[in-house]
Amino acid sequence: MRNRIVALALAAAWTLAGCTTPAPTPAPGATVGTGTAPAGTTAPAATATPTTSSPTAATGSPSPSGGATSQGPIVLSGTSIGGRQLRRAGVAEVNPMLVAKLGRAKVADPQLCESADDRSQLAVVDHSWPGLTVRYGSSGGAAVVVGWTVDLARIPEGVRLADGLAWRPAFATLERLPDVETDTADGRRTVTLTRRHLSWSGPAGATRPDTLSGGAILACAEG
């Protein structure tokens, strides 16, 4: 069993090692709505055709439904990131969207984790940006996104919480909502909206949380 677990961790390390996709650059000659050429590129020569502003871009491929463009926010829910479903969407689908919005990620070493939902073991790699950590997990196959965590003291710009929910409501407010579970352990208070798969946590004596997590609840081995 231990050999299998170690193999899973190594598989995840190899799978996720190349996932810090750099932000995409516009294709040569592509029109930029602001009229300003991106850094490091040469603006196209002026033509005789007058330029007019347009509310929609005339070039480029349409973004997937529920996703995010460079202008729109990335929406987080307990079951998705930018419309990509947790436990289904792969690294290659999710990570480029995040990198385009937030920049290059810091990639942690793989760690062994156990899902609280089904007790399955996963090799997990965290990709982090200031204020946001996204977790990718593998049980031997392709790595998929399994969850995310936001530091509520520094919520990233360009990221929004789904369904109009507040980022940092009072614990008392959360506990009055339906389908709620509460827990206090190791000096931390946690309130989970079970149907939404969202968990707010903070110091046991605090009135408001300092952390919000969505997706699978994982217990990870230390070290």
C-alpha positions in Angstrom: 0.0 0.0 0.0 2.8 2.4 0.9 4.5 1.8 -2.4 1.2 2.6 -4.2 0.8 5.8 -2.3 4.4 6.9 -3.0 3.8 6.1 -6.7 0.7 8.3 -6.7 2.7 11.2 -5.3 5.4 10.8 -7.9 2.8 10.5 -10.7 1.2 13.7 -9.5 4.6 15.5 -9.4 5.3 14.5 -13.0 1.8 15.3 -14.1 1.7 18.7 -12.5 5.3 19.8 -12.9 4.6 21.7 -16.1 1.3 23.3 -15.1 2.6 26.8 -14.4 1.4 27.9 -17.8 2.6 31.5 -18.6 -0.1 34.1 -19.4 -1.0 33.8 -23.1 0.3 36.5 -25.5 -1.9 37.9 -28.3 -1.3 36.5 -31.8 0.8 38.8 -34.1 -1.3 41.5 -35.6 -4.3 40.9 -33.3 -6.4 44.0 -32.6 -6.3 45.2 -29.0 -9.5 47.1 -27.9 -7.6 49.7 -26.0 -5.4 50.7 -28.9 -2.3 50.0 -26.8 0.2 47.3 -27.8 0.9 44.7 -25.1 4.4 44.9 -23.4 7.1 43.3 -25.5 5.2 43.5 -28.8 5.2 46.0 -31.7 2.0 47.8 -32.4 0.7 47.1 -36.0 1.2 49.8 -38.5 -1.7 52.3 -39.0 -4.0 51.7 -42.0 -6.2 54.0 -43.9 -9.3 52.5 -42.3 -10.6 54.7 -39.5 -10.7 53.0 -36.1 -13.9 52.8 -34.2 -14.6 51.4 -30.7 -16.8 48.4 -30.4 -18.3 46.9 -27.3 -17.2 43.4 -28.3 -13.9 42.1 -29.6 -13.8 41.4 -33.3 -11.1 38.8 -33.1 -10.2 35.8 -31.0 -12.1 32.7 -30.0 -15.2 32.9 -27.8 -14.6 31.9 -24.2 -16.3 28.8 -22.9 -19.7 29.2 -21.2 -19.3 30.0 -17.5 -15.6 30.8 -17.8 -13.8 34.1 -17.5 -12.2 36.4 -20.0 -9.4 38.8 -19.2 -12.0 41.4 -18.5 -14.6 39.3 -16.5 -14.1 37.9 -13.0 -13.4 34.3 -12.2 -16.3 33.0 -10.2 -15.7 30.5 -7.4 -18.3 28.2 -6.0 -18.2 25.0 -3.9 -18.5 22.9 -7.1 -16.6 24.9 -9.7 -13.9 27.5 -10.7 -14.8 29.8 -13.5 -17.5 27.3 -14.6 -15.1 24.4 -14.7 -16.4 21.5 -12.5 -14.4 20.4 -9.5 -13.4 16.7 -9.7 -13.8 16.8 -13.5 -11.8 19.6 -15.0 -8.2 18.9 -15.6 -5.1 21.1 -14.9 -4.8 22.0 -18.6 -8.3 23.4 -18.6 -8.3 25.3 -15.3 -4.7 26.5 -14.8 -4.4 28.7 -18.0 -7.5 30.6 -17.1 -6.1 31.4 -13.6 -2.7 32.2 -14.9 -4.2 34.6 -17.5 -6.0 36.5 -14.8 -3.7 36.2 -11.8 -0.2 35.6 -13.3 2.2 32.7 -12.8 1.4 30.4 -9.8 3.7 29.1 -7.1 3.6 25.3 -7.2 4.1 23.3 -4.0 5.5 19.9 -3.6 3.1 16.9 -3.8 1.5 15.8 -0.6 -0.7 12.8 0.3 -4.2 13.7 1.3 -7.4 11.8 2.2 -10.9 13.0 1.1 -13.3 13.4 4.0 -16.2 12.6 1.6 -15.2 9.1 0.4 -11.9 8.4 2.3 -10.1 8.1 -1.0 -6.4 8.9 -1.1 -5.1 11.6 -3.5 -1.7 12.9 -4.4 -2.3 16.7 -4.2 -0.4 19.6 -5.5 -1.3 23.2 -4.5 -1.0 26.1 -7.0 -1.0 29.4 -5.2 -1.4 33.1 -6.0 -1.6 35.9 -3.4 -4.8 35.2 -1.5 -5.8 32.1 -3.5 -4.7 28.5 -3.4 -6.1 25.9 -5.9 -5.7 22.2 -5.3 -5.2 19.6 -8.0 -5.5 15.9 -7.1 -4.7 12.6 -8.7 -5.5 9.0 -7.6 -3.2 7.6 -10.3 -4.9 9.1 -13.4 -4.9 12.6 -14.8 -4.9 15.3 -12.2 -8.1 17.3 -11.7 -9.0 20.4 -9.7 -10.5 19.3 -6.3 -10.8 22.5 -4.3 -9.7 26.0 -3.5 -9.0 28.3 -0.5 -9.2 32.1 -0.2 -7.4 34.2 2.4 -10.2 36.6 3.3 -7.6 39.3 4.4 -6.4 39.5 0.8 -9.1 38.4 -1.7 -7.5 38.6 -5.2 -8.8 41.2 -7.6 -10.7 39.6 -10.5 -12.2 36.8 -8.3 -15.8 36.7 -7.2 -17.9 34.4 -5.0 -20.9 32.8 -6.7 -24.6 33.4 -5.9 -24.0 36.9 -4.4 -22.6 35.4 -1.2 -20.6 37.6 1.0 -16.9 36.7 1.4 -16.8 37.3 5.1 -20.1 37.2 6.9 -20.3 36.9 10.7 -20.3 33.4 12.0 -23.6 34.1 13.7 -25.1 34.9 10.3 -23.8 31.8 8.7 -25.1 29.6 11.5 -28.7 30.8 10.9 -28.6 29.6 7.3 -30.1 26.2 6.3 -28.0 23.0 5.8 -25.2 24.2 8.2 -22.7 22.1 10.1 -20.4 23.7 12.7 -17.3 22.5 14.3 -14.5 23.7 16.7 -11.2 21.9 16.8 -7.6 22.9 17.5 -8.7 26.5 18.3 -10.4 26.9 14.9 -14.2 27.4 14.4 -15.6 26.1 11.1 -19.1 26.7 9.6 -19.9 24.6 6.5 -22.8 25.1 4.1 -23.1 21.4 3.2 -25.3 21.8 0.1 -23.0 24.5 -1.3 -19.7 22.7 -0.3 -18.4 26.0 1.2 -16.6 26.2 4.6 -15.7 29.4 6.5 -13.2 29.1 9.3 -11.4 31.3 11.8 -10.1 31.6 15.4 -12.5 30.1 17.8 -13.1 33.4 19.6 -13.5 35.5 16.4 -16.8 36.9 15.2 -15.9 36.6 11.5 -13.9 34.0 9.5 -10.5 34.6 8.0 -10.5 31.7 5.5 -13.0 30.4 2.9 -12.7 27.0 1.2 -14.7 25.3 -1.6 -14.8 21.7 -2.8 -13.4 18.6 -1.2 -12.4 18.7 2.4 -9.0 17.0 2.6 -6.8 15.8 5.5 -3.2 15.9 4.3 -0.1 14.3 5.8 2.4 16.7 7.2 6.0 16.9 6.0 
